[in-house]
Amino acid sequence: MISSLKIFKAEETFKNKRVAIIGAANSAFAEKNGSYIDNFDIVIRLNKAPYNLGSENIPFIGSKTTLLFHSFYENNYSGGGPIDWSLYNSLDIKKVINPNMNIKGLLTHLNFYKRHNENKKTYIISRRNYKTIVKGLEGNTPTVGFSSLMLLLNSECKEVYITGFTFFSTPYFEGYRDELLDLKTNNEHLTKQGIHNPRLELELFKNALPNSKSKKIIFDAELEKIISSRFTL
């Protein structure tokens, strides 16, 4: 881990780039935007997403994956999903990044190396970036999606396209976490976990939009509706 784990330089990576980020909400499948997504300089996906890039999904969410943000938990309960380097290499994923730069995140990363015992280069965000992300979260652990979104808002991207994010107000898309497709079941799961606060994440995300360093931010229709309901950009 000491020789393989590197700091992900978000600001340097995203500066003046067109970035698309695809979450796991069903809103990502409202339109066939696959070609549009694949045309971005950088495409970000989360956790289990590489397992959902079959031919039936590509017209909606594209096939390109530049960066994968992953919790480095590989169990079903956490939602991270197995880390499969063969699959990632076949998809030409450049970097796999842990968004939790705290003691728990580092221990999770250490356990990953213990399980796999391989000299694979992985990344974790900087402590400075993490402090910015968790500010205002009242001790809750940020979701992988929230961390990724906030990194983009705090980087000088040329353009950001956001789809598949509804802050758990709509179900996952089919095939991602089918055991949690029912909203009530998913909310119960989040409560049982007791580490995330999606409602607070939504408010912090909205509050960060006016001061975003990114030059242009485009939402899919569902997120646009969520944002516009109580906030005008």
C-alpha positions, 0 to 999 in steps of 0.5 A, a space after each residue: 500500500 505504501 508504494 502503490 497508493 497515490 494522491 489523486 490531484 483533482 484540480 490538476 486532472 479536471 482543469 479546463 476539461 469537459 467532465 461527465 459524471 454518471 450516478 446510479 439513479 434511474 434518471 440516467 436512463 430517461 434519455 439516450 445520451 450515451 454518445 453525448 456522454 462518451 464525447 466528454 474528455 473525462 467520464 466518471 462512474 461510481 462503485 459497481 458501474 463498470 458491471 452495468 456497461 452492457 450493450 443494452 445500457 450503452 445507448 443511455 449511459 455510454 461506454 467510456 469510463 476514465 475514472 472510477 470512484 470506489 469506496 474500496 468496500 467489496 461487499 454487497 452491503 456497502 454497495 462498492 462491489 468487487 474490484 476487478 482489474 481485468 474488467 477495468 483494464 478491458 474498459 480502459 479505466 485510468 484510475 480507481 479512486 477512494 474518496 474517503 481520506 480519513 482513518 476509516 478510508 485508509 483502513 478500508 484501503 489497507 484491507 483491500 491490499 491485504 485481501 488482494 496482495 497485489 502491487 496495483 496503483 490506486 488513488 485516494 483524494 487529498 486531505 485538503 479536498 476531503 476537509 472541504 467535502 465534509 464541511 457541514 456534513 455534521 459528522 456524517 460520512 459522505 457518499 461516494 457520489 457526493 464526494 465526486 460531485 463536490 470535487 468537480 464543483 471545486 475544480 476549474 472544469 470547462 464543463 460538467 454534465 451530471 446525470 443519475 443523481 437524485 440524492 436517493 429521491 428515486 430508485 437505482 436503475 435496474 441491474 445496479 442494486 436490485 435488492 434496493 430498488 424499492 425506495 422504502 427498502 433503500 431508505 431503511 438500508 440507509 438508516 440502518 447503515 447510519 453513516 450517510 445523510 442524503 438530505 443534508 448532502 443535497 442541501 450542501 450541493 445546492 449551496 455550493 453551486 453558486 460558488 462553483 469553480 466549474 465554468 458550466 454545469 448541466 443537469 439531467 432533467 430529474 436533477 434539474 427539477 430537484 435543484 429548481 424546486 427550492 433553488 434557482 441557479 
